Amino acid sequence: MTATILDPRTALVVIDLQRGVTGRPTAPYAAADVVRRSAVLADAFRDRDLPVVLVRVTTAADGADAVPGRTEQPRPTSPRPSDWDVIVDELSGHDGDIVVTKRNWGAFHGTDLDVQLRRRGVTQIVLTGIATSLGVESTARAAHEHGYHVTLVTDAMTDLDAAAHEGSVARIFPRLGETATTDEVLALLR
């Protein structure tokens, strides 16, 4: 299904398009394509005076703020480069954009994202970013639980694994909102 409408106060929320994330291999789309499509959407939102939220993930150098809990998959232990959490150049440097720093997969828990959106009267979010099944899906779930209308731009997001991307798009996203392509969202903005 394709997105049907954008609310008058819709925000673009871009997940983890930062140097350390976009430098990894991704599928089914190359990270560069996701960055390009997200930048086109961001420009279109800015042209209409709609909020653009750039979400980045980071952790303290000593790992003290890492999410606790046991997992079966080991967490990375090597230090990250100093510019790992810097938003990519194609999206950064725009006055008025909202930058949210998270330390979890999702952009709502432990951040001021909900407050930032509600202060601006936002009722809908359009999501892009990396990784589809992690940060994007976690943010979409929380947005849905917070009562936002959610649109997921499936060609402006990608994952570390194509099957994980497809699983989120096919099974999870239709329960959380509406899906669309970049061109479909641009058409709705017009």
C-alpha positions as CSV (number, residue, x, y, z in Angstrom):
1,M,0.0,0.0,0.0
2,T,1.1,3.5,-0.6
3,A,0.8,6.6,1.7
4,T,-2.5,8.3,1.3
5,I,-2.0,11.7,2.9
6,L,0.4,13.9,4.8
7,D,-0.9,15.9,7.7
8,P,-0.4,19.7,7.6
9,R,2.2,19.4,10.4
10,T,4.4,16.4,9.3
11,A,8.0,16.1,10.2
12,L,10.8,14.2,8.4
13,V,12.7,12.0,10.9
14,V,16.1,10.7,9.5
15,I,17.6,7.9,11.5
16,D,21.4,7.4,11.9
17,L,22.7,8.8,8.6
18,Q,26.0,9.5,10.1
19,R,29.6,8.8,9.0
20,G,30.1,5.6,11.0
21,V,26.8,4.0,9.9
22,T,26.8,5.0,6.3
23,G,30.3,3.6,5.8
24,R,29.1,0.0,6.4
25,P,27.9,-2.4,3.7
26,T,24.0,-2.2,3.4
27,A,21.3,-4.0,1.5
28,P,19.0,-3.9,-0.4
29,Y,20.0,-0.2,-1.1
30,A,23.4,1.3,-1.0
31,A,23.9,3.8,1.9
32,A,24.8,6.5,-0.6
33,D,21.4,6.1,-2.3
34,V,19.6,6.3,1.1
35,V,21.5,9.5,1.9
36,R,20.7,11.0,-1.5
37,R,17.0,10.2,-1.2
38,S,16.8,11.4,2.4
39,A,18.6,14.7,1.4
40,V,16.0,15.3,-1.4
41,L,13.2,14.7,1.1
42,A,14.8,17.0,3.7
43,D,15.1,19.8,1.1
44,A,11.5,19.4,0.1
45,F,10.4,19.5,3.8
46,R,12.5,22.6,4.5
47,D,11.1,24.3,1.4
48,R,7.6,23.9,2.9
49,D,8.8,25.0,6.4
50,L,8.2,21.5,7.8
51,P,10.4,20.1,10.5
52,V,13.5,18.0,9.7
53,V,14.8,15.9,12.5
54,L,18.3,14.4,12.2
55,V,18.8,11.6,14.7
56,R,22.2,10.3,15.5
57,V,23.3,7.5,17.7
58,T,26.4,7.7,20.0
59,T,27.9,6.2,23.1
60,A,30.4,7.4,25.6
61,A,34.0,6.4,24.8
62,D,34.1,4.2,27.9
63,G,30.7,2.6,27.1
64,A,29.2,3.7,30.4
65,D,26.0,4.8,28.7
66,A,25.6,1.6,26.6
67,V,22.2,-0.1,26.9
68,P,22.5,-2.8,29.6
69,G,21.1,-6.3,29.4
70,R,22.3,-9.7,28.2
71,T,22.2,-10.5,24.5
72,E,23.2,-13.5,22.5
73,Q,25.0,-11.4,19.9
74,P,28.2,-9.8,21.3
75,R,28.3,-6.0,21.3
76,P,31.2,-4.2,19.6
77,T,34.0,-3.5,22.1
78,S,36.5,-1.7,19.8
79,P,36.6,2.1,20.1
80,R,34.9,4.0,17.3
81,P,36.5,6.7,15.3
82,S,36.0,10.3,16.7
83,D,33.8,11.3,13.7
84,W,31.7,8.1,13.9
85,D,28.6,9.9,15.1
86,V,28.8,13.0,12.8
87,I,25.8,13.5,10.6
88,V,26.7,13.1,6.9
89,D,27.5,16.3,5.0
90,E,24.6,15.9,2.6
91,L,22.2,16.5,5.5
92,S,24.0,18.6,8.0
93,G,24.5,22.4,8.3
94,H,20.9,23.6,8.0
95,D,19.7,26.1,10.5
96,G,16.4,25.1,12.0
97,D,16.9,21.3,11.7
98,I,16.4,19.5,14.9
99,V,19.3,17.2,16.0
100,V,18.4,14.4,18.4
101,T,21.1,12.3,20.0
102,K,20.1,8.8,21.1
103,R,21.9,6.0,22.9
104,N,19.3,3.3,22.0
105,W,18.0,1.8,18.8
106,G,14.8,4.0,18.8
107,A,14.8,7.8,18.7
108,F,12.1,8.3,21.4
109,H,13.4,6.6,24.5
110,G,15.7,8.8,26.5
111,T,15.5,11.7,24.2
112,D,13.5,14.9,23.8
113,L,12.1,13.9,20.3
114,D,8.5,13.7,21.4
115,V,8.7,17.1,23.1
116,Q,10.3,18.6,20.1
117,L,7.6,17.3,17.8
118,R,4.7,18.2,20.0
119,R,5.9,21.7,20.5
120,R,5.8,22.2,16.8
121,G,2.3,20.6,16.5
122,V,3.5,17.6,14.6
123,T,1.0,14.8,14.1
124,Q,2.7,12.7,11.5
125,I,6.3,11.6,10.9
126,V,7.9,10.4,7.7
127,L,10.8,8.0,8.5
128,T,14.1,7.3,6.6
129,G,17.5,6.0,7.6
130,I,19.6,3.0,8.5
131,A,19.0,0.3,9.7
132,T,15.5,-0.6,8.7
133,S,15.0,-3.4,11.2
134,L,16.8,-1.7,14.0
135,G,16.7,2.1,14.5
136,V,14.0,2.8,11.9
137,E,11.6,0.1,13.1
138,S,12.2,0.9,16.8
139,T,11.4,4.5,16.1
140,A,8.4,3.6,14.0
141,R,7.0,1.4,16.8
142,A,7.4,4.1,19.4
143,A,5.9,6.8,17.1
144,H,2.9,4.6,16.6
145,E,2.6,4.1,20.4
146,H,2.9,7.8,20.9
147,G,-0.1,8.4,18.6
148,Y,1.7,9.8,15.5
149,H,0.7,8.9,12.0
150,V,3.7,7.1,10.5
151,T,4.9,7.0,6.9
152,L,7.9,4.8,6.1
153,V,9.9,5.6,3.0
154,T,11.0,2.2,2.0
155,D,13.5,3.2,-0.7
156,A,15.1,5.8,1.6
157,M,16.0,3.2,4.2
158,T,18.2,0.1,4.1
159,D,19.6,-2.5,6.5
160,L,22.7,-4.5,7.1
161,D,20.8,-7.5,5.7
162,A,18.3,-7.4,2.8
163,A,16.1,-10.1,4.4
164,A,15.8,-8.0,7.6
165,H,14.8,-5.0,5.5
166,E,12.2,-6.9,3.6
167,G,10.8,-8.5,6.8
168,S,10.2,-5.1,8.4
169,V,8.7,-3.6,5.2
170,A,6.4,-6.6,4.6
171,R,5.4,-7.7,8.0
172,I,5.9,-4.9,10.6
173,F,5.4,-1.6,8.8
174,P,1.9,-2.2,7.5
175,R,0.8,-2.6,11.2
176,L,2.5,0.7,12.2
177,G,1.6,3.1,9.4
178,E,1.8,3.5,5.6
179,T,4.7,2.8,3.3
180,A,5.7,4.9,0.3
181,T,8.6,5.6,-2.0
182,T,10.6,8.9,-2.1
183,D,8.7,10.0,-5.2
184,E,5.3,9.2,-3.7
185,V,6.1,11.3,-0.6
186,L,7.4,14.1,-2.8
187,A,4.1,14.0,-4.8
188,L,2.1,14.2,-1.5
189,L,4.2,17.2,-0.5
190,R,3.2,19.0,-3.7
